[in-house]
Amino acid sequence: MRTPPRGRSTAQLLADFGHDLPTKPEPDRPGKEPYLFHPSPRRGLQRPGRGWSPARTPVVQYRMTSDQAAAWWPFIANPPLPPTGAQIGIDELSGGSFYADPLGWVLDDTVPVTNPNVITFGKPGGGKSTNTKNFATLMMDFGYKVFVLGDPKDEYEPLCRAFGVQPFAVGPGMSARINPLDFGPLGERWDTLDRVEAQRRAGIIFRRWLTLIRGLVGSQFVGEQRVPFGPTDARVVEAALAQLTGYLDGHHTLHVTTIPALWQLLANPTEQLVTECRYASTRQFLDETRLLRDALGQLVTGALAGLFDAPTTIAVDWTAPIQSFSLSRLEPLGDEVMGIALTCLSSWGRAMREIKAPGDLRINIRDEMWKQMRLGSARPPSSPERRLQDCGTDSKVSLRREASTFVAARTSRGRTATRTSASGSSWSVTTSTTPRPSRPSPAKRRTWSSTQNSRPASAGGSSKCRPSPSRTWSRAPTASTPASTPSTTSPAGP
């Protein structure tokens, strides 16, 4: 027998008065995603065309790194780079056209490139300089200017003359003088800077000078060992430079100094310098710094006398499409002298580009870098010079013979030290053909004068932190350009 209801429920009671209770929605049950791989028996399905096997095949497991895995899937390449910049040749990874735009890659978040610098490897006569000139000429169409910091073989002189620019000739008997201890744009309007900004700029300037002096002193030999340059020598040199420029005394205007002036001050130290360097007497100062003074003396009175030991006498026209420094007159003096000259030019060029005008896109070319790197401690500073924070709107192109130029150099203590590239995200290039040099169009053949001395007045830069791949480009062989043997790609950094 059915029991009659005792009364109305809450929902019915509210419904009689025109109200409804909110109902709880039923949860949506997500459907199952389709399987990406359908399981099958080890011997396969017993159907035609399904790979059925009457016997079981043993499964072998392998453990490998990403470098070793490339041998198992050799025909898988990364997506090609975007078609921006200069079309140079063929991408050997994808087979399509290769477009070079180092700064554009850095500014594009979809491209995993964090460094706009380029390293070119190749054997002598393999087309390193030709490819570099081709790249620099094509990038001029996109607003770039070229700055060649040292041309040992005058390979860039025809390109300069095609644009109506006269290269600066550096050598014995020439009028051009370059002072590697120039302040650069950081030393301008020093009296208007506040204390914090003055200390920041002074730190940059003195670190650059200290790196230069360390390299120049370390390029000299005592028997078979290089001249040591320790922390005490660094303190002496930094204190001497601060006294020569007036920064030690807190002057509002800094004075330009030279390497001979530094040598003379170390040979005739003042009481203030002796006290600042924490020596008991002048005699002790002279005894402890004799090796340092002799190494600097060889640079002042040696083969490079009159080249980098006087105030700068040239004015670079930063509005010209290309500027170059010819060093072919130093070739008879040997590779060591050429390496020291490249070191001085590299430091001076870095000083001139510490502050850049907005939109000043420039390609800095350093040719024959292997001569500079074989000087041991006079090698180019790889940090922070080749990092993005320091380059801003500049793209540095370094030319080396092969990866073995990162050879082990003997240090002052007789140990072997190996230095590689500073940034693991640099773009490496290996030349495999000898392309024809690109000629500028008639519209570009303008005559430029090197009488102006316009210096930019603002800086810029950005940074991203992602590793970038190492790519290889080469020009497609034509009827007039025979292809040579294939090249090998080396990683562009540690």
C-alpha positions as CSV (number, residue, x, y, z in Angstrom):
1,M,0.0,0.0,0.0
2,R,1.4,3.4,-1.1
3,T,2.0,5.9,1.7
4,P,0.5,9.3,0.9
5,P,2.9,12.3,0.9
6,R,3.1,14.1,4.2
7,G,3.5,17.5,2.7
8,R,5.1,19.7,0.0
9,S,8.8,19.9,-0.4
10,T,10.7,23.2,-0.3
11,A,10.9,23.4,-4.1
12,Q,7.1,22.8,-4.5
13,L,6.3,25.3,-1.8
14,L,8.3,28.0,-3.6
15,A,6.9,27.0,-6.9
16,D,3.4,27.6,-5.7
17,F,4.3,31.2,-4.9
18,G,6.0,31.8,-8.2
19,H,9.7,31.1,-7.3
20,D,12.0,28.5,-8.5
21,L,15.1,27.2,-6.7
22,P,18.3,27.4,-8.8
23,T,19.3,24.0,-10.1
24,K,22.9,22.7,-10.1
25,P,24.1,22.2,-13.7
26,E,25.3,18.8,-14.6
27,P,29.1,18.8,-15.2
28,D,30.2,18.3,-18.7
29,R,32.2,15.1,-19.0
30,P,35.1,15.7,-21.4
31,G,35.4,13.2,-24.1
32,K,38.4,11.1,-24.7
33,E,41.0,12.4,-27.1
34,P,41.8,10.1,-30.0
35,Y,44.9,8.0,-29.7
36,L,47.9,9.3,-31.6
37,F,49.3,5.8,-31.9
38,H,47.3,2.7,-31.9
39,P,48.8,-0.2,-30.1
40,S,49.6,-3.3,-32.1
41,P,51.1,-6.7,-31.3
42,R,54.8,-7.0,-31.5
43,R,54.6,-9.2,-34.5
44,G,52.1,-6.9,-36.2
45,L,48.5,-7.4,-37.2
46,Q,47.6,-10.5,-39.1
47,R,46.2,-8.6,-42.0
48,P,47.6,-7.9,-45.5
49,G,49.9,-4.9,-45.6
50,R,50.2,-4.6,-41.8
51,G,53.7,-5.9,-41.5
52,W,52.9,-9.2,-39.8
53,S,56.0,-11.3,-38.9
54,P,56.0,-15.0,-38.0
55,A,58.8,-14.4,-35.5
56,R,59.3,-11.9,-32.8
57,T,62.0,-9.2,-33.2
58,P,64.0,-8.3,-30.1
59,V,63.6,-4.6,-29.1
60,V,66.9,-2.8,-28.5
61,Q,66.9,0.3,-26.3
62,Y,69.4,3.2,-26.9
63,R,70.3,6.1,-24.7
64,M,71.8,9.1,-26.5
65,T,72.2,12.9,-26.4
66,S,70.7,15.4,-28.9
67,D,74.1,15.5,-30.7
68,Q,74.1,11.7,-31.2
69,A,70.4,11.6,-32.2
70,A,71.1,13.7,-35.2
71,A,72.8,10.7,-36.8
72,W,69.6,8.7,-36.6
73,W,67.5,11.4,-38.2
74,P,69.9,13.1,-40.6
75,F,67.4,14.7,-42.9
76,I,65.4,16.7,-40.4
77,A,66.2,20.4,-40.4
78,N,65.0,23.3,-38.4
79,P,62.5,25.7,-39.9
80,P,64.3,28.2,-42.2
81,L,65.0,31.7,-41.1
82,P,62.7,34.5,-42.3
83,P,63.4,36.0,-45.7
84,T,64.6,39.4,-44.4
85,G,67.9,41.1,-45.1
86,A,70.4,40.4,-47.8
87,Q,69.9,37.4,-50.0
88,I,73.4,35.9,-50.0
89,G,73.2,32.2,-51.1
90,I,71.6,28.9,-50.4
91,D,70.8,27.5,-46.9
92,E,72.5,24.1,-46.8
93,L,70.1,22.8,-44.2
94,S,66.8,23.5,-46.1
95,G,68.0,24.0,-49.7
96,G,66.2,27.4,-49.9
97,S,67.5,30.9,-50.3
98,F,69.5,32.2,-47.4
99,Y,68.8,35.7,-46.1
100,A,71.2,37.3,-43.7
101,D,69.8,39.9,-41.2
102,P,71.7,39.5,-37.9
103,L,70.1,42.5,-36.1
104,G,66.7,41.6,-37.5
105,W,67.0,38.1,-36.1
106,V,67.8,39.5,-32.6
107,L,64.7,41.8,-32.6
108,D,62.4,39.1,-33.9
109,D,61.0,37.0,-31.0
110,T,60.2,34.1,-33.3
111,V,63.8,33.6,-34.2
112,P,66.0,32.0,-31.5
113,V,69.0,34.3,-32.1
114,T,70.3,36.4,-29.3
115,N,73.6,37.7,-30.7
116,P,74.0,39.7,-34.0
117,N,77.7,38.9,-34.3
118,V,79.2,36.8,-37.1
119,I,82.3,34.5,-37.2
120,T,83.6,33.4,-40.5
121,F,85.9,30.3,-40.8
122,G,87.7,29.2,-43.9
123,K,91.0,28.2,-45.4
124,P,93.2,30.8,-47.1
125,G,91.7,31.6,-50.5
126,G,88.3,30.1,-49.6
127,G,86.4,33.3,-50.0
128,K,86.2,34.7,-46.4
129,S,86.9,38.3,-47.3
130,T,84.9,38.1,-50.6
131,N,81.8,36.8,-48.8
132,T,82.2,39.4,-46.1
133,K,82.4,42.2,-48.7
134,N,79.4,40.8,-50.5
135,F,77.4,40.7,-47.2
136,A,78.5,44.2,-46.2
137,T,77.6,45.6,-49.7
138,L,74.2,44.0,-49.8
139,M,73.4,45.2,-46.2
140,M,74.0,48.8,-47.3
141,D,70.6,48.6,-49.1
142,F,69.0,48.2,-45.6
143,G,70.6,51.3,-44.1
144,Y,73.8,49.7,-42.7
145,K,77.2,51.3,-42.8
146,V,80.5,49.5,-42.7
147,F,83.5,50.1,-40.3
148,V,86.6,48.0,-41.2
149,L,88.9,48.0,-38.1
150,G,92.1,47.0,-39.8
151,D,92.6,45.9,-43.4
152,P,96.0,44.0,-43.5
153,K,95.9,43.2,-47.2
154,D,94.0,46.2,-48.6
155,E,91.1,43.9,-49.7
156,Y,88.5,46.5,-48.8
157,E,90.2,49.4,-50.6
158,P,88.5,48.8,-54.0
159,L,85.1,48.7,-52.2
160,C,85.9,52.0,-50.4
161,R,86.9,53.7,-53.7
162,A,83.8,52.4,-55.4
163,F,81.8,54.5,-52.9
164,G,84.2,57.5,-53.2
165,V,85.8,57.0,-49.8
166,Q,89.5,57.2,-49.1
167,P,90.8,54.6,-46.6
168,F,93.0,55.8,-43.7
169,A,96.5,54.5,-44.3
170,V,98.4,53.5,-41.1
171,G,102.1,52.8,-41.3
172,P,105.6,54.1,-40.9
173,G,106.0,57.5,-42.4
174,M,102.2,58.1,-42.8
175,S,100.5,61.1,-41.3
176,A,97.7,59.1,-39.6
177,R,98.1,58.7,-35.9
178,I,95.7,56.7,-33.7
179,N,95.7,57.0,-29.9
180,P,94.3,53.8,-28.4
181,L,93.8,55.6,-25.1
182,D,91.2,58.0,-26.5
183,F,88.2,58.6,-24.3
184,G,85.7,58.4,-27.2
185,P,82.2,59.8,-26.8
186,L,82.1,58.8,-23.1
187,G,84.6,61.5,-22.3
188,E,82.6,64.4,-23.8
189,R,80.9,67.0,-21.6
190,W,82.6,65.5,-18.5
191,D,82.0,68.7,-16.5
192,T,78.2,68.4,-16.9
193,L,78.0,64.8,-15.6
194,D,76.8,64.0,-12.1
195,R,78.9,61.9,-9.7
196,V,77.1,58.6,-10.4
197,E,77.3,59.0,-14.2
198,A,81.0,60.1,-14.1
199,Q,81.9,57.0,-12.0
200,R,80.0,54.7,-14.4
201,R,81.8,56.2,-17.4
202,A,85.2,56.2,-15.7
203,G,84.7,52.5,-14.9
204,I,84.1,51.7,-18.6
205,I,87.0,53.7,-19.8
206,F,89.6,52.5,-17.4
207,R,88.5,48.8,-17.8
208,R,89.0,49.2,-21.6
209,W,92.4,50.8,-21.1
210,L,93.4,48.1,-18.6
211,T,92.4,45.4,-21.1
212,L,94.5,47.0,-23.8
213,I,97.6,47.5,-21.6
214,R,97.3,43.9,-20.4
215,G,97.2,42.7,-23.9
216,L,100.1,44.8,-25.1
217,V,102.3,43.9,-22.2
218,G,101.4,40.2,-22.5
219,S,102.4,40.2,-26.1
220,Q,106.1,40.7,-25.2
221,F,108.4,37.9,-24.2
222,V,111.0,37.2,-21.6
223,G,112.9,34.3,-23.1
224,E,110.2,31.8,-24.1
225,Q,107.6,33.1,-21.5
226,R,105.3,36.0,-22.0
227,V,105.7,39.0,-19.7
228,P,103.4,38.5,-16.7
229,F,100.7,41.1,-15.9
230,G,99.3,40.5,-12.4
231,P,96.9,42.4,-10.1
232,T,99.7,44.6,-8.8
233,D,100.6,45.7,-12.3
234,A,97.0,46.4,-13.0
235,R,96.7,48.6,-9.9
236,V,99.9,50.5,-10.9
237,V,98.7,51.1,-14.5
238,E,95.2,52.1,-13.4
239,A,96.5,54.6,-10.8
240,A,99.0,56.0,-13.3
241,L,96.2,56.5,-15.9
242,A,94.0,58.1,-13.3
243,Q,96.7,60.6,-12.4
244,L,97.6,61.4,-16.0
245,T,93.9,62.1,-16.9
246,G,93.2,64.1,-13.8
247,Y,90.5,61.7,-12.6
248,L,92.6,60.9,-9.4
249,D,92.5,64.5,-8.4
250,G,88.8,65.0,-9.2
251,H,89.3,67.4,-12.1
252,H,86.1,68.5,-13.9
253,T,87.8,68.1,-17.3
254,L,89.8,65.0,-18.2
255,H,93.1,65.2,-20.1
256,V,93.9,63.0,-23.0
257,T,96.9,60.8,-22.4
258,T,99.1,58.4,-24.5
259,I,101.1,55.3,-24.0
260,P,104.5,57.2,-24.0
261,A,103.1,59.4,-21.3
262,L,102.2,56.4,-19.2
263,W,105.7,55.0,-19.8
264,Q,107.3,58.2,-18.7
265,L,105.2,58.4,-15.5
266,L,106.2,54.9,-14.6
267,A,109.8,55.7,-15.2
268,N,109.6,58.9,-13.1
269,P,106.8,58.3,-10.6
270,T,105.5,61.0,-8.3
271,E,105.1,60.6,-4.6
272,Q,101.4,60.5,-5.0
273,L,101.6,57.6,-7.4
274,V,104.0,55.7,-5.1
275,T,101.7,56.2,-2.1
276,E,98.6,55.3,-4.1
277,C,100.2,52.0,-5.2
278,R,101.2,51.2,-1.6
279,Y,105.0,51.1,-2.1
280,A,107.4,52.0,0.7
281,S,109.7,54.1,-1.5
282,T,110.3,55.2,-5.0
283,R,113.2,52.8,-5.2
284,Q,110.9,49.9,-4.5
285,F,108.4,51.1,-7.0
286,L,111.1,51.2,-9.8
287,D,112.4,47.8,-8.9
288,E,108.9,46.2,-8.8
289,T,107.7,47.7,-12.1
290,R,110.9,47.3,-14.1
291,L,109.5,44.5,-16.3
292,L,106.3,46.4,-16.9
293,R,108.2,49.5,-17.9
294,D,110.5,47.6,-20.2
295,A,107.5,45.9,-22.0
296,L,105.9,49.3,-22.6
297,G,109.2,50.8,-23.7
298,Q,109.5,48.2,-26.5
299,L,106.1,49.3,-27.8
300,V,107.0,53.0,-27.7
301,T,110.4,52.7,-29.2
302,G,109.9,49.5,-31.3
303,A,108.4,48.8,-34.7
304,L,105.2,50.6,-33.9
305,A,106.9,53.8,-32.8
306,G,105.0,56.8,-34.2
307,L,101.8,55.0,-35.0
308,F,99.8,54.5,-31.7
309,D,101.8,56.8,-29.4
310,A,100.5,60.2,-30.2
311,P,97.1,62.0,-30.1
312,T,94.7,60.9,-32.9
313,T,95.1,62.9,-36.1
314,I,92.2,61.5,-38.1
315,A,88.5,62.4,-38.1
316,V,86.1,59.5,-39.0
317,D,83.1,60.5,-41.1
318,W,80.3,58.4,-39.5
319,T,77.9,59.5,-42.2
320,A,80.0,57.8,-45.0
321,P,78.8,54.4,-46.2
322,I,82.2,52.7,-45.3
323,Q,85.3,53.6,-43.4
324,S,88.5,51.5,-43.5
325,F,92.0,51.5,-42.0
326,S,94.7,50.2,-44.3
327,L,97.4,48.2,-42.5
328,S,99.2,46.7,-45.5
329,R,102.3,48.9,-44.9
330,L,102.8,46.9,-41.6
331,E,102.9,43.5,-43.4
332,P,106.7,43.4,-43.8
333,L,107.1,43.9,-40.1
334,G,105.7,40.5,-39.3
335,D,102.5,38.9,-37.9
336,E,103.3,39.9,-34.3
337,V,103.4,43.6,-35.2
338,M,100.3,43.3,-37.2
339,G,98.5,41.6,-34.3
340,I,99.5,44.4,-31.9
341,A,98.3,47.0,-34.4
342,L,94.9,45.2,-34.7
343,T,94.7,45.1,-30.9
344,C,95.2,48.9,-30.7
345,L,92.7,49.5,-33.5
346,S,90.1,47.2,-31.9
347,S,90.4,49.1,-28.6
348,W,90.2,52.5,-30.3
349,G,87.2,51.4,-32.4
350,R,85.4,50.1,-29.4
351,A,85.9,53.5,-27.7
352,M,84.5,55.3,-30.7
353,R,81.3,53.1,-30.7
354,E,80.5,53.2,-27.0
355,I,77.8,55.7,-27.7
356,K,75.8,55.6,-30.9
357,A,73.1,57.7,-32.5
358,P,69.6,56.3,-32.7
359,G,69.2,54.2,-35.9
360,D,73.0,54.1,-36.6
361,L,73.2,50.6,-37.9
362,R,76.8,49.5,-38.5
363,I,78.8,46.4,-39.5
364,N,82.2,46.3,-37.8
365,I,84.6,44.1,-39.7
366,R,87.7,42.6,-38.1
367,D,89.8,40.8,-40.6
368,E,92.8,38.5,-40.0
369,M,91.8,37.9,-36.4
370,W,94.1,34.9,-36.1
371,K,97.1,37.2,-36.0
372,Q,95.7,39.0,-33.0
373,M,94.6,35.8,-31.2
374,R,98.0,34.2,-31.4
375,L,99.4,37.0,-29.3
376,G,98.2,35.2,-26.2
377,S,96.9,37.8,-23.7
378,A,96.6,40.4,-26.5
379,R,93.7,38.6,-28.0
380,P,90.5,40.5,-28.4
381,P,88.4,40.7,-25.3
382,S,85.4,38.4,-25.8
383,S,83.5,39.6,-22.9
384,P,81.6,41.9,-22.8
385,E,82.6,43.3,-26.2
386,R,80.8,40.6,-28.2
387,R,77.7,40.5,-26.1
388,L,74.5,42.1,-27.3
389,Q,74.4,44.5,-24.4
390,D,77.6,46.1,-25.6
391,C,77.0,46.0,-29.4
392,G,73.6,47.7,-29.4
393,T,73.0,48.5,-33.1
394,D,76.4,47.1,-34.2
395,S,77.0,43.7,-35.8
396,K,80.6,42.5,-35.5
397,V,82.0,40.3,-38.3
398,S,85.2,38.4,-37.4
399,L,87.3,36.5,-40.0
400,R,89.5,33.6,-39.0
401,R,91.2,30.9,-41.0
402,E,89.7,27.9,-39.2
403,A,88.5,26.8,-35.8
404,S,92.1,25.9,-34.9
405,T,92.8,29.6,-34.5
406,F,91.3,29.2,-31.1
407,V,94.6,27.5,-30.3
408,A,96.0,27.1,-26.8
409,A,98.2,30.1,-25.9
410,R,101.0,30.0,-23.4
411,T,100.3,32.1,-20.4
412,S,102.8,33.9,-18.3
413,R,103.1,31.0,-15.9
414,G,103.7,28.5,-18.6
415,R,100.3,26.8,-18.5
416,T,98.1,26.2,-21.5
417,A,94.9,28.2,-21.7
418,T,92.3,27.9,-24.4
419,R,89.9,30.7,-25.2
420,T,86.8,30.3,-27.4
421,S,84.1,32.7,-28.5
422,A,82.3,34.6,-25.8
423,S,78.7,33.9,-26.7
424,G,77.3,30.6,-27.6
425,S,74.7,32.2,-29.7
426,S,77.0,33.8,-32.3
427,W,76.3,33.0,-36.0
428,S,79.1,31.0,-37.6
429,V,79.8,31.0,-41.3
430,T,82.0,28.6,-43.2
431,T,82.9,29.5,-46.8
432,S,82.7,26.7,-49.4
433,T,82.9,28.7,-52.7
434,T,84.5,31.8,-54.0
435,P,81.7,34.2,-55.1
436,R,82.3,37.2,-57.2
437,P,82.4,40.5,-55.3
438,S,79.2,42.6,-55.5
439,R,79.5,46.0,-57.1
440,P,77.5,49.0,-55.9
441,S,74.8,50.3,-58.1
442,P,75.5,53.6,-60.0
443,A,73.0,55.4,-57.7
444,K,75.2,54.6,-54.7
445,R,78.5,55.8,-56.2
446,R,78.6,59.0,-54.4
447,T,81.6,60.9,-53.3
448,W,82.1,61.2,-49.6
449,S,84.6,63.4,-47.8
450,S,86.2,62.5,-44.5
451,T,86.4,66.0,-43.1
452,Q,83.3,65.9,-40.9
453,N,83.6,64.6,-37.3
454,S,80.0,64.0,-36.3
455,R,79.7,61.9,-33.2
456,P,76.5,60.3,-32.0
457,A,75.1,61.2,-28.6
458,S,72.9,58.4,-27.4
459,A,73.2,54.7,-26.7
460,G,70.8,51.8,-27.1
461,G,70.7,48.1,-26.6
462,S,68.6,45.2,-25.6
463,S,69.1,41.7,-24.4
464,K,67.4,38.3,-24.7
465,C,68.5,35.0,-23.3
466,R,67.9,32.1,-25.6
467,P,70.5,29.9,-27.5
468,S,70.6,30.2,-31.2
469,P,71.4,27.6,-33.8
470,S,74.6,27.6,-35.8
471,R,73.9,28.0,-39.6
472,T,76.0,27.8,-42.7
473,W,75.7,29.8,-45.8
474,S,77.5,29.7,-49.1
475,R,76.9,31.2,-52.5
476,A,75.5,29.0,-55.2
477,P,78.1,28.0,-57.8
478,T,77.6,29.5,-61.2
479,A,79.3,29.1,-64.6
480,S,82.0,31.6,-63.7
481,T,82.2,30.5,-60.1
482,P,83.4,26.9,-59.7
483,A,82.3,25.1,-56.6
484,S,85.0,23.9,-54.2
485,T,85.0,21.1,-51.7
486,P,82.3,21.1,-49.1
487,S,83.0,22.9,-45.9
488,T,82.5,22.0,-42.3
489,T,80.6,24.0,-39.8
490,S,82.0,24.7,-36.4
491,P,80.0,25.9,-33.4
492,A,80.0,29.6,-33.0
493,G,80.9,29.8,-29.3
494,P,81.6,27.8,-26.2
